[in-house]
Amino acid sequence: MPEKVWTAEEFERLSPVQQDAVFEQSIVTDLAAVPEDFLAHVRERVQQRIDTEASSQP
């Protein structure tokens, strides 16, 4: 995962091409590159959403 955390001010100073590059570099396609605690948190939130949606179906 990218190490740099951009502030809004820093990001706005970039050109549109640079902003696109930062965005593209932030996309993770290999789950092995995602910290396990973050991945567990995301999985928990997704499961909660699934459970909520399933329980609200008629």
Z-matrix of the N, CA and C atoms (Angstrom, degrees):
N
C 1 1.443
C 2 1.523 1 108.69
N 3 1.326 2 116.10 1 149.35
C 4 1.463 3 118.63 2 -178.99
C 5 1.522 4 111.76 3 -60.53
N 6 1.317 5 115.34 4 143.61
C 7 1.457 6 121.11 5 -179.42
C 8 1.528 7 112.24 6 -86.77
N 9 1.310 8 117.11 7 -32.16
C 10 1.462 9 121.83 8 -174.81
C 11 1.525 10 110.30 9 -75.75
N 12 1.314 11 115.44 10 132.03
C 13 1.460 12 121.80 11 171.59
C 14 1.524 13 106.14 12 -108.99
N 15 1.315 14 115.66 13 116.71
C 16 1.454 15 121.55 14 -176.03
C 17 1.520 16 110.40 15 -89.57
N 18 1.332 17 116.49 16 134.34
C 19 1.456 18 119.58 17 170.67
C 20 1.523 19 107.18 18 -81.18
N 21 1.332 20 116.31 19 161.28
C 22 1.464 21 119.93 20 178.05
C 23 1.533 22 110.06 21 -59.30
N 24 1.313 23 115.79 22 -40.56
C 25 1.469 24 119.77 23 -179.22
C 26 1.525 25 111.29 24 -62.27
N 27 1.330 26 117.21 25 -44.90
C 28 1.463 27 120.65 26 178.93
C 29 1.529 28 110.62 27 -63.25
N 30 1.314 29 114.96 28 -45.08
C 31 1.461 30 120.04 29 -176.82
C 32 1.526 31 111.29 30 -64.27
N 33 1.320 32 117.13 31 -39.71
C 34 1.459 33 120.84 32 -179.72
C 35 1.518 34 112.81 33 -67.99
N 36 1.323 35 117.22 34 -23.71
C 37 1.468 36 120.46 35 178.48
C 38 1.534 37 111.48 36 -76.89
N 39 1.316 38 117.53 37 -15.26
C 40 1.460 39 121.04 38 179.54
C 41 1.521 40 110.16 39 -76.32
N 42 1.320 41 115.01 40 153.39
C 43 1.464 42 119.42 41 174.44
C 44 1.533 43 108.38 42 -71.94
N 45 1.328 44 117.78 43 162.24
C 46 1.464 45 119.23 44 177.09
C 47 1.537 46 112.71 45 -56.68
N 48 1.308 47 117.28 46 -36.31
C 49 1.468 48 120.84 47 178.29
C 50 1.529 49 110.06 48 -65.49
N 51 1.331 50 116.65 49 -42.77
C 52 1.464 51 120.20 50 178.17
C 53 1.528 52 110.95 51 -66.22
N 54 1.325 53 117.72 52 -39.98
C 55 1.463 54 120.88 53 177.24
C 56 1.521 55 110.80 54 -60.69
N 57 1.328 56 116.29 55 -43.74
C 58 1.471 57 119.92 56 177.55
C 59 1.526 58 110.91 57 -60.71
N 60 1.333 59 116.65 58 -40.69
C 61 1.466 60 120.49 59 -179.68
C 62 1.524 61 110.95 60 -64.79
N 63 1.335 62 116.81 61 -42.20
C 64 1.467 63 120.55 62 177.88
C 65 1.522 64 109.74 63 -61.44
N 66 1.323 65 116.67 64 -44.52
C 67 1.461 66 120.94 65 179.55
C 68 1.525 67 110.77 66 -61.35
N 69 1.322 68 117.18 67 -48.31
C 70 1.468 69 121.00 68 -178.93
C 71 1.529 70 111.29 69 -60.82
N 72 1.337 71 116.88 70 -38.10
C 73 1.462 72 120.64 71 179.69
C 74 1.526 73 112.06 72 -69.58
N 75 1.329 74 116.69 73 -19.82
C 76 1.463 75 119.70 74 -177.20
C 77 1.529 76 113.11 75 -85.04
N 78 1.323 77 116.89 76 -9.99
C 79 1.465 78 120.39 77 -178.78
C 80 1.519 79 109.01 78 -80.35
N 81 1.327 80 115.83 79 124.59
C 82 1.460 81 121.71 80 -179.24
C 83 1.525 82 108.32 81 -104.77
N 84 1.317 83 116.32 82 124.56
C 85 1.464 84 120.39 83 179.55
C 86 1.529 85 112.14 84 -109.56
N 87 1.304 86 116.98 85 -7.41
C 88 1.462 87 122.06 86 179.91
C 89 1.529 88 108.42 87 -114.39
N 90 1.340 89 117.14 88 109.21
C 91 1.460 90 119.95 89 -177.60
C 92 1.532 91 112.58 90 -61.89
N 93 1.312 92 117.68 91 -20.18
C 94 1.463 93 120.53 92 177.50
C 95 1.533 94 110.60 93 -66.28
N 96 1.327 95 116.83 94 -20.14
C 97 1.467 96 121.05 95 -179.95
C 98 1.526 97 112.66 96 -87.19
N 99 1.328 98 117.02 97 -4.05
C 100 1.466 99 121.93 98 -177.65
C 101 1.529 100 109.00 99 -95.18
N 102 1.332 101 118.36 100 130.79
C 103 1.467 102 119.66 101 177.51
C 104 1.532 103 111.22 102 -56.32
N 105 1.309 104 116.42 103 135.27
C 106 1.466 105 122.29 104 -174.15
C 107 1.521 106 112.47 105 -58.03
N 108 1.335 107 118.23 106 -40.16
C 109 1.465 108 119.20 107 -179.14
C 110 1.523 109 111.58 108 -66.28
N 111 1.329 110 117.05 109 -36.34
C 112 1.460 111 120.26 110 177.21
C 113 1.525 112 110.41 111 -67.92
N 114 1.314 113 116.40 112 -43.89
C 115 1.460 114 121.14 113 179.25
C 116 1.530 115 110.92 114 -61.75
N 117 1.320 116 117.58 115 -41.23
C 118 1.465 117 121.32 116 177.95
C 119 1.525 118 110.46 117 -63.10
N 120 1.322 119 116.81 118 -41.10
C 121 1.468 120 120.91 119 178.58
C 122 1.535 121 110.89 120 -62.78
N 123 1.316 122 116.46 121 -44.72
C 124 1.467 123 120.47 122 179.65
C 125 1.520 124 110.17 123 -64.36
N 126 1.326 125 117.54 124 -43.44
C 127 1.471 126 120.26 125 178.96
C 128 1.523 127 111.17 126 -61.34
N 129 1.314 128 116.91 127 -39.56
C 130 1.466 129 121.20 128 178.81
C 131 1.524 130 110.55 129 -63.44
N 132 1.319 131 116.79 130 -44.42
C 133 1.472 132 120.58 131 179.58
C 134 1.525 133 111.52 132 -64.93
N 135 1.318 134 116.77 133 -39.64
C 136 1.466 135 120.26 134 178.10
C 137 1.520 136 110.22 135 -64.50
N 138 1.328 137 117.21 136 -43.66
C 139 1.460 138 120.34 137 179.39
C 140 1.519 139 111.04 138 -63.16
N 141 1.331 140 117.38 139 -40.57
C 142 1.469 141 120.45 140 176.73
C 143 1.522 142 110.57 141 -60.87
N 144 1.311 143 116.87 142 -41.12
C 145 1.473 144 120.82 143 179.17
C 146 1.524 145 110.72 144 -64.81
N 147 1.322 146 116.48 145 -43.03
C 148 1.469 147 120.87 146 177.93
C 149 1.514 148 109.62 147 -60.98
N 150 1.319 149 116.90 148 -46.38
C 151 1.463 150 121.01 149 -179.17
C 152 1.528 151 111.35 150 -62.22
N 153 1.323 152 116.83 151 -41.85
C 154 1.457 153 121.67 152 179.16
C 155 1.533 154 110.90 153 -64.04
N 156 1.306 155 116.32 154 -45.81
C 157 1.460 156 120.45 155 179.52
C 158 1.524 157 111.09 156 -64.95
N 159 1.327 158 117.13 157 -41.52
C 160 1.469 159 120.40 158 -179.81
C 161 1.514 160 112.12 159 -64.91
N 162 1.325 161 116.55 160 -36.84
C 163 1.470 162 119.59 161 -178.38
C 164 1.525 163 112.11 162 -76.67
N 165 1.333 164 118.09 163 -16.82
C 166 1.464 165 120.06 164 179.89
C 167 1.522 166 112.73 165 -94.44
N 168 1.315 167 117.08 166 -2.80
C 169 1.468 168 121.13 167 177.60
C 170 1.523 169 110.11 168 -76.85
N 171 1.340 170 116.42 169 141.56
C 172 1.480 171 118.52 170 -179.96
C 173 1.508 172 113.61 171 -68.37
